[in-house]
Amino acid sequence: AGPIWGDLTPQETRRLYHTLLPRSLVGLNELGLMKPEELAPLAYEARIAAKGYARSRCDATGRIAAVLFEEYRSLRDYGRLGAGGSMTWEQVWNKYEAQIVAEECSEELDSLGAASTATTARPKSNKRMLDQEELTSRIYLRILERSCATNQAFDDMFLSGKNGEDSDLAEIASKLDNGVREILLRPQENARAIKITQQMDKQREKAEWKRQKQLERWKKKLAKRRKESQSQTVLVERKEDTEFVESPSTAWSDPQRVYVLRIMAGTRRYFRRLLEDTPSR
C-alpha cells in the first residue's frame, strides 16, 4: 500500500481501478468453466475490494472529490446523505431484479401492442414470462457482467488519450488472472483455461492482422480511384474544349455561329490561363 495521503493521480487511480476489475471471473463464465451463480458473489466482493484499494492509493483531492460525488448520488437516489459508498448485496440484487422484470414487462407489452394492431381480436402473447429459476439465473449473470462496468463519463474524463495499458498494469492484470484461476480451478481446468485463453489471443491477433491488411488494401484502392478520377476529369475537360471548337460539319454551315463559338472558346482559354497564372493568396 502507498502512503496514507495517496501516491497516485486521479488518472493513474482510474487506470489502476480498471486493471483490478474482476474480468477474469467473467472470462471463466465465458469459457464455461464456472457458473454465474458461483462467480457473481465473488465478482461483487472483488469489485468492492478494487474500488477500496484504488481509492486508498489516490491523492487527497481525488478522495475528497469521490466522497462528494457519492454524497450527491446518495441524496439524488435515496433523498438523504450518508447512504453513499458501495451498495450491499441485497441492494444490488434488488436493483438488477427490478431491471430484468421491467425489461420482460416492456417486451411483453410491445408484443401485445403489435398483436393488437395486427388483428381486431383480443391479442394473445406466446411469450412465456420468466419463472423464478430463470429469473434468478439472469440476475446472477447480470451482476457478474456489470461487475466490470464503469461510469463512462468518468472514463472519458480521466482515461482520454490513453490507448494502451502501462506495462506495470498489464503485469498486474496478468498476475491477477493467473491467481484467480489457480485458486478457483483444479490444475486440469487451469491448464485448459490457459490453453483456451492462448488460442483466443492468437485468434484476436490474427483478426487484427487481417483487419490491418484489409484497411491497407482499402486505402490503396481509394488512392487509385482518386488518381483515376483526376485523370478522367482532365480528359473530360480537354475533350470539352476540343468539342467546343470542333463542332460537326453541319454546324459549320452558319459562318456567324462558327465565329461566335471561336470567340467563346478563346475567351474560355484566356480566363483559364489567367486563373492559372494568378498567385494564390
Secondary structure, DSSP 8 states (H G I E B T S, - for coil): ---TT-SB-HHHHHHHHHHHS-HHHHHHHHTTSS-HHHHHHHHHHHHHHHHHHHHHHB-HHHHHHHHHHHHHHHHHHHSSSS--SS--HHHHHHHHHHHHHHHHHHHHHHHHHHHHHH-SS----------HHHHHHHHHHHHHHHTT---HHHHHHHSTT--S--HHHHHHHHHHHHHHHHHHS-HHHHHHHHHHHHHHHHHHHHHHHHHHHHHHHHHHHHHHHHHHHHHHHHHHHHHHHHHHHS--GGGGG-HHHHHHHHHHHHHHHHHHHHHHHS---
